Amino acid sequence: MEIKEKIEFPGLPLAVYREIAAHLRQVEGVEVDLIPQSSQQFDYNQSQIDGLSISWTANSGLESRQRVKQILAYYQNR
């Protein structure tokens, strides 16, 4: 069973989204994709990325979920 979750950090630069994705991909049982910005209106303050799509595979345990929460909390507090 796979669970998908969308994570958004409004206004976060593309480079930081890539850094978060790279960090999360190191956690066992977690797959991460960048979701491209879908807005038709260009806004300089808006990120080029709409969010992150996180997939939890069957072999992701409680430890993996805790690790992902820690990583996301770190970036939210920056």
Residue frames as a rotation matrix with the C-alpha (Angstrom) as fourth column:
MET 1
0.578 0.816 0.000 0.00
0.816 -0.578 0.000 0.00
0.000 0.000 -1.000 0.00
GLU 2
-0.561 -0.775 0.291 1.38
0.786 -0.609 -0.107 3.37
0.260 0.169 0.951 -1.00
ILE 3
0.479 0.656 -0.584 0.39
0.788 -0.614 -0.044 6.64
-0.387 -0.439 -0.811 0.63
LYS 4
-0.271 -0.533 0.801 0.96
0.792 -0.597 -0.129 9.98
0.547 0.599 0.584 -1.09
GLU 5
0.403 0.310 -0.861 1.21
0.773 -0.620 0.138 13.31
-0.491 -0.721 -0.489 0.61
LYS 6
0.283 -0.300 0.911 1.67
0.644 -0.645 -0.412 16.82
0.711 0.703 0.011 -0.80
ILE 7
0.187 -0.342 -0.921 3.88
0.855 -0.405 0.324 19.23
-0.484 -0.848 0.216 1.10
GLU 8
0.446 -0.010 0.895 3.98
0.623 -0.714 -0.319 22.96
0.643 0.700 -0.312 0.30
PHE 9
-0.078 -0.481 -0.873 6.27
0.813 -0.538 0.224 25.72
-0.577 -0.692 0.433 1.51
PRO 10
0.793 0.481 0.375 4.88
0.609 -0.602 -0.516 28.91
-0.023 0.637 -0.770 -0.09
GLY 11
0.926 -0.378 0.013 7.57
-0.369 -0.908 -0.198 31.17
0.086 0.179 -0.980 -1.53
LEU 12
0.456 -0.794 0.402 10.41
-0.075 0.416 0.907 28.70
-0.887 -0.443 0.130 -1.05
PRO 13
0.115 -0.481 -0.869 13.10
-0.943 -0.329 0.057 28.85
-0.313 0.813 -0.491 -3.76
LEU 14
0.774 0.165 -0.611 13.61
-0.492 0.764 -0.418 25.97
0.398 0.624 0.672 -6.19
ALA 15
-0.175 -0.951 -0.257 17.10
-0.420 0.308 -0.854 25.27
0.891 -0.041 -0.453 -4.81
VAL 16
-0.615 -0.013 0.788 15.74
-0.785 0.105 -0.611 24.74
-0.075 -0.994 -0.075 -1.29
TYR 17
0.553 0.828 0.092 12.96
-0.786 0.555 -0.273 22.46
-0.277 0.079 0.958 -2.57
ARG 18
0.531 -0.431 -0.730 15.66
-0.371 0.656 -0.657 20.40
0.762 0.620 0.189 -4.30
GLU 19
-0.569 -0.764 0.306 17.67
-0.570 0.097 -0.816 20.30
0.593 -0.638 -0.490 -1.08
ILE 20
-0.157 0.616 0.772 14.63
-0.895 0.242 -0.375 19.07
-0.418 -0.750 0.513 0.89
ALA 21
0.778 0.486 -0.399 13.89
-0.623 0.680 -0.387 16.43
0.083 0.550 0.831 -1.78
ALA 22
0.085 -0.848 -0.524 17.49
-0.378 0.459 -0.804 15.19
0.922 0.266 -0.281 -1.70
HIS 23
-0.659 -0.282 0.697 17.35
-0.732 0.026 -0.681 15.02
0.174 -0.959 -0.224 2.09
LEU 24
0.161 0.856 0.490 14.04
-0.865 0.362 -0.348 13.10
-0.476 -0.368 0.799 2.09
ARG 25
0.628 0.065 -0.776 15.19
-0.621 0.642 -0.449 10.63
0.469 0.764 0.443 -0.58
GLN 26
-0.473 -0.873 -0.116 17.78
-0.554 0.397 -0.731 9.34
0.685 -0.281 -0.672 1.89
VAL 27
-0.370 0.434 0.821 15.01
-0.818 0.266 -0.510 8.05
-0.439 -0.861 0.257 4.17
GLU 28
-0.995 -0.057 0.078 14.14
-0.023 0.924 0.381 4.39
-0.094 0.378 -0.921 3.59
GLY 29
-0.460 0.870 0.179 10.71
0.844 0.491 -0.217 3.74
-0.277 0.051 -0.960 2.05
VAL 30
0.293 0.528 -0.797 10.21
0.244 -0.847 -0.472 7.33
-0.924 -0.056 -0.378 0.92
GLU 31
-0.350 -0.326 0.878 10.00
0.935 -0.063 0.350 8.60
-0.058 0.943 0.327 -2.66
VAL 32
0.033 0.281 -0.959 9.87
0.327 -0.910 -0.255 12.31
-0.944 -0.305 -0.122 -3.46
ASP 33
-0.192 -0.047 0.980 8.89
0.972 -0.144 0.183 14.22
0.133 0.988 0.073 -6.60
LEU 34
-0.802 -0.047 -0.595 8.90
0.157 -0.978 -0.134 17.95
-0.576 -0.201 0.792 -7.23
ILE 35
0.134 0.905 0.404 5.53
0.902 0.058 -0.428 19.29
-0.411 0.421 -0.808 -8.39
PRO 36
-0.737 -0.460 0.496 5.99
0.649 -0.688 0.325 22.04
0.192 0.561 0.805 -11.02
GLN 37
-0.676 0.482 -0.557 4.20
-0.022 -0.769 -0.639 25.35
-0.737 -0.420 0.530 -10.52
SER 38
-0.446 0.593 0.671 0.85
0.876 0.444 0.190 25.24
-0.185 0.672 -0.717 -12.30
SER 39
0.242 0.551 -0.798 -0.11
0.400 -0.807 -0.436 28.92
-0.884 -0.213 -0.416 -12.00
GLN 40
0.370 -0.031 0.929 -0.48
0.922 -0.112 -0.371 30.75
0.115 0.993 -0.012 -15.31
GLN 41
0.913 -0.009 0.409 0.34
-0.032 -0.998 0.051 34.09
0.407 -0.059 -0.911 -13.68
PHE 42
0.000 -0.972 -0.236 3.99
0.617 0.186 -0.765 34.82
0.787 -0.146 0.600 -13.08
ASP 43
0.936 0.189 0.296 4.65
-0.123 -0.613 0.781 36.07
0.329 -0.767 -0.551 -9.58
TYR 44
0.118 -0.991 0.061 8.21
-0.399 -0.104 -0.911 36.88
0.909 0.083 -0.408 -8.64
ASN 45
-0.286 -0.190 0.939 7.52
-0.955 -0.023 -0.295 35.96
0.077 -0.982 -0.175 -5.01
GLN 46
0.730 0.612 0.305 6.05
-0.619 0.780 -0.085 32.60
-0.290 -0.127 0.949 -5.92
SER 47
-0.172 -0.819 0.548 8.27
-0.389 0.567 0.726 29.53
-0.905 -0.088 -0.417 -6.09
GLN 48
-0.394 -0.033 -0.919 8.91
-0.906 0.186 0.382 27.73
0.158 0.982 -0.103 -9.39
ILE 49
-0.839 0.077 -0.539 7.73
0.113 0.993 -0.034 24.65
0.533 -0.090 -0.842 -7.51
ASP 50
0.050 0.954 0.297 4.17
-0.494 -0.235 0.837 24.07
0.868 -0.189 0.459 -6.31
GLY 51
0.507 0.106 0.855 5.21
-0.848 0.238 0.473 21.53
-0.154 -0.965 0.210 -3.70
LEU 52
-0.696 -0.710 -0.108 6.66
-0.713 0.701 -0.008 18.13
0.081 0.072 -0.994 -2.97
SER 53
0.538 0.783 -0.313 4.87
-0.715 0.621 0.321 14.84
0.446 0.051 0.894 -3.52
ILE 54
-0.531 -0.698 0.481 5.98
-0.847 0.454 -0.275 12.33
-0.026 -0.554 -0.832 -0.90
SER 55
0.419 0.610 -0.672 5.16
-0.590 0.746 0.309 8.65
0.690 0.267 0.672 -1.42
TRP 56
-0.144 -0.373 0.917 5.40
-0.919 0.394 0.015 6.17
-0.367 -0.840 -0.400 1.43
THR 57
-0.165 0.042 -0.985 6.10
-0.625 0.769 0.138 2.65
0.763 0.638 -0.100 0.22
ALA 58
0.716 0.566 -0.408 5.20
-0.133 0.684 0.717 -0.54
0.685 -0.459 0.565 2.06
ASN 59
0.263 -0.691 -0.674 8.64
0.803 0.544 -0.244 -0.82
0.535 -0.476 0.697 3.66
SER 60
-0.436 -0.361 0.824 8.51
-0.129 -0.881 -0.455 2.62
0.891 -0.304 0.338 5.29
GLY 61
-0.132 0.333 -0.934 8.13
0.861 0.506 0.058 2.14
0.492 -0.796 -0.353 9.01
LEU 62
0.818 0.486 -0.308 7.37
0.571 -0.625 0.532 4.45
0.066 -0.611 -0.789 11.89
GLU 63
0.125 -0.882 -0.455 11.03
0.609 -0.294 0.737 5.40
-0.783 -0.369 0.500 12.10
SER 64
-0.603 -0.309 0.736 10.99
0.797 -0.287 0.532 6.65
0.047 0.907 0.419 8.49
ARG 65
0.307 0.826 0.473 7.89
0.697 -0.533 0.480 8.76
0.649 0.183 -0.739 9.14
GLN 66
0.749 -0.109 -0.653 9.45
0.535 -0.482 0.694 10.30
-0.391 -0.869 -0.303 12.24
ARG 67
-0.307 -0.952 -0.003 12.61
0.697 -0.227 0.680 11.13
-0.648 0.207 0.733 10.28
VAL 68
-0.388 0.252 0.886 10.58
0.788 -0.407 0.461 12.81
0.477 0.878 -0.041 7.51
LYS 69
0.716 0.695 -0.068 8.69
0.605 -0.569 0.557 14.87
0.348 -0.440 -0.828 10.12
GLN 70
0.399 -0.665 -0.631 12.00
0.568 -0.360 0.740 16.00
-0.719 -0.654 0.234 11.63
ILE 71
-0.593 -0.647 0.480 13.38
0.760 -0.252 0.599 17.00
-0.267 0.720 0.641 8.23
LEU 72
-0.056 0.669 0.741 10.23
0.722 -0.485 0.493 18.93
0.689 0.563 -0.456 7.28
ALA 73
0.803 0.337 -0.492 10.12
0.596 -0.495 0.632 20.65
-0.030 -0.801 -0.598 10.68
TYR 74
-0.094 -0.937 -0.337 13.73
0.715 -0.300 0.632 21.75
-0.693 -0.182 0.698 10.22
TYR 75
-0.734 -0.198 0.649 12.92
0.656 -0.453 0.603 23.46
0.175 0.869 0.463 6.91
GLN 76
0.313 0.913 0.260 9.65
0.716 -0.407 0.567 24.98
0.624 0.008 -0.781 8.20
ASN 77
0.740 -0.028 -0.672 11.56
0.594 -0.442 0.672 26.68
-0.316 -0.896 -0.311 11.00
ARG 78
-0.314 -0.928 0.198 14.16
0.916 -0.241 0.322 28.31
-0.251 0.283 0.926 8.74
